[in-house]
Amino acid sequence: REGGGEEKLKDGKEEEEEDPTQSATTCCGFTVKHIPYILFTFDLIVSLGSGMTVKFFPLFFKNDCGLSPTEVQIIYLIVPIVMVACSGFGQKLSKNAGRVQTIILVKTLGVSLLFSMVFFEDYLQSTPLLLVPIYILRTGLINSTYPLQESILMDFVPKNERARWKSLESVSQFGWCGSAVLGGFLADNFDYSFTFLITAILQSIGVFGYSLLLPLVPRSEKALADQRKSAASASTDDLTRPLLDDPDDPDSSRMTGVV
């Protein structure tokens, strides 16, 4: 009996390590087990939207805005620097605001800037000095939340499943490339702004989907660690308590199945 209890205790600990907050749900019935699926689904939607336009921004700047090839390359020299700065800002903000909250805020700002490029197309195209900073900031914001998304994924995926979820990133990359074909078709048959609009709509859907994570992911990582510790402690107490009861005592109310 003691051996069986220890085995159950061990199994119980493993289960708690994989999913210590199974009772947390949203109004739609999602649990922490669905966090990787939510992240993957809406990351894919955002990637599909980005893939439709990212290849055509250089042509947009050259053909529609009249920038020289050198000026276009300077833009793409600055973009990675802004992405790093935005990523650092996002990580600092997440310590107070929360990771999911930061992801939603930052991506919403990025999508809003893309909408502005669509709705104020005529004015911005005639004012490259305003259009270029908007594009650079938009690109930096949209792409700066990857470390936060990865940290959430690693927190809520069992160690033995992490490689599988990481491998699914290739699906997003494939979809990103495939959506460029659709983006080219739309740009040829309509214009670049229409393609940007479709991208902004898809990215808006993705940002809205991240809101499903708000009730599931604690605002602070310390709160998550405390929650796991509390859940593991409660599970340990429940599993070890029957081992302390006297199986020969008929009055033992904690022994199930003993008459």
N, C-alpha and C positions, 0 to 999 in steps of 0.2 A: 504493500500500500504506500509506503513512504517513497519507493522508487517511482511508482505511478504518479504520485503527487509532484515529485520533482520534475518529472517529464512534462506534466501538464503546465507547471510553472514556467518551464523553459519555453514551451510552445507559446504560452500566453505572452511572455516578454517579446518574443519575435513578432507576434501579431501586433502588439502595441507599437513596436518600433516602425512597423510598416504603415499603420494607420491609427494613431492615437486619438483622433478626433472624429470618429465615425458618426457621432451623433449630430455634428454640425451640418445643417442643411439650409438651402435657400427656399424661397417661396415656390420655386419650380421643382423642388425635390432633389436637387443636386447635393452630393456629399463630397468630402475631400477626395474620394476615389476618382471623381470626375475631373479634378483639377488638370491633370495632364491632357485629357481629351479636350477640355475647354481651351487650354492654351494652344494646343496644336491646331484645332479647327479655326480659331480666329487669327492665329498667326498665318495660317495658310491663306485665308481671305485677304489679309493685309498684303501678303507677298504677291498674290495674284494681281491685286490692284497696282502695286508698285511696279511689277514687271511690265505692265502695259505701257508705262510712260518713261521709265528710267533711261531706256535706250534712245529716246527721241528728244530729250531735253537739249542735248547739244545741237541737233538740227533746228529745234525751235529757236534757240538763241541765235544761231547763224542765219537762218532763212527768214524768220519772222521779226527778229529784233535787230538784225543787222550787225551783230557782233562779229569780230574777226576770229579766225581759228585760235590765234594767240590769246585773245581775251576769254574765249570759251575755256581754254586749258587752264587759265589762271583761276577761273571759277572752281574747276575741279581740283585745283591745288589747295584751295582754301577749305573746301567742303570737309575733308577728313579732319582738319584741325578743329573746325567747329563741332564736328561730331564728338570728338574726344572731350571738348569743353562741356558740351551738353550732357554727355554721359557722366562726367564727374559731378556736374550740378545735380543731375537726377539722383545719383546715389546719395549725395548729401541730403537732398530734400526727402528722400524715402525714409531716412532715419527718424524724421519727425512726422511726416505725413503718412507714411506707409508705402509699401512697394506697389501694390495694386493702384492705390490712389495716385501715386506719382506717374505710373504708366498711363493711366487714363488722362490725367491732366496734360502731360507732355505730348502725347499723341493727339489729343484734341486740339492743342495749339498748332501742331504741325499740319493737321488736316484743315484747320481754319485758314491757315496761310495759303494752302493749295486752292481752297475755294476762292480766296481773294484774287488769286492769279487768274481764275476763270471769270469771275464776275466783273473785275476791273481790267479786263484784257486790253482794251484799246488804250486806256490811259497808261498802263504799266509798260506796254510794248513801246510806247513813245518816250518812256522814262526809264531806260535801263539802269540808271543809278539807284532807282528804287526797287525795280524788279529783281535785280541780282541779289541784293541782301535778303529780300523776302524768300527767294528760292534757296539760298544757302542756309538760312535759319530754319526753313521748313525741312530741308533734307537732314540737317543736324538733329532736329528734334525727333523726327519720325524714326531715325535709326539709332537713337541714343539709349533706348530702353532694353536692348538685348541682354545686358548683364543682369538686370532686375528680373526679366522673364526667365533666364536660365537659373537664377538663384531660387525662384519659386518652384520651378520644375524639379530641381535637385532636392528641395526640401520635402516634396510630397510624392516622390517616386522611390520605391524600394531600391536598394543598391543593386540587386540582381536584375532590375529592369531598366536601369539607366542607359545602358548601351543600346537597347532596343529603341528607346525614345529618342536618343541622339541620332540614331540612324535614320529616323523619320525626317530629319532635316533635309535629307536628299530629295524627299518628295516635294517639300516646299521649294527647293531650288529648281527642280524640274518644272513645277508649276509656274515658277517665276519666269523661266525661259519660254515656256509654252504660251503664257499670256502675252508675251512680247509680239507674237504673231498676230494676235487679236488686236493689240494696240496699233500695230502697223496698218492693219486693215482699216481700222477706224480713222486713223490719221489720213490715209489716202482718200477715203470716201467722205470724210467730214473735214475736220481740222484738228490741230493739236489741242486746242482748248476743249473740244468735246471729249477727247481722250482723257485729258486731265480731270474733267468732270466725272467721268466714269470711275477713274481711280479714286477720287475723293469720296465718292459714294461708297465704294467697296471698303475703303479704309475706315469710313464712318461706321459701317456695319461691324467691322472688326473691333473698333474701340468700344462700341456699345456692348459687344459680347464679353469684353473684359470685365464689365460691371457684374457679371455673374460670379466673379471671384471675390467680390467685396465681403460677403458674409462668411466666406470659407477661409480666407487667408488673414490671420491676425495682423493688425496694423504694424506692430513691432515684432522683430525677430525674437526679442527677449520674451515677449508674451507667448510666442509659439513654443519656445523652449520650456517655459514654465508650465504651459498646458500639457505638453508631452510628459514632463516629469510628474505632474499631478495624476495624469491618466495611468502612467506606468505604476505609480505607487498604489493607486486604488486597485489596479488589476492584481498586483502582488498580494495585497491584503486579502482580496477575495479568494485567491487561489490557495493561500497558506492557511487560512482560517480553519477549513475542514480538517487539516492535518493535526490541529491542536485539540480537537474534540475527542472525547472518550467514546469509542465505538460501543463499549459495553454499558454506557449510561443511557437508560431508556428515556431520561428526561432531557437529553441533549437536543435542543431545538434546532441546532445548526447542522445536524447530520441528516441528510436526506436519505430516505429509503431504509432507516433503522427503526424497527418496531420495538 
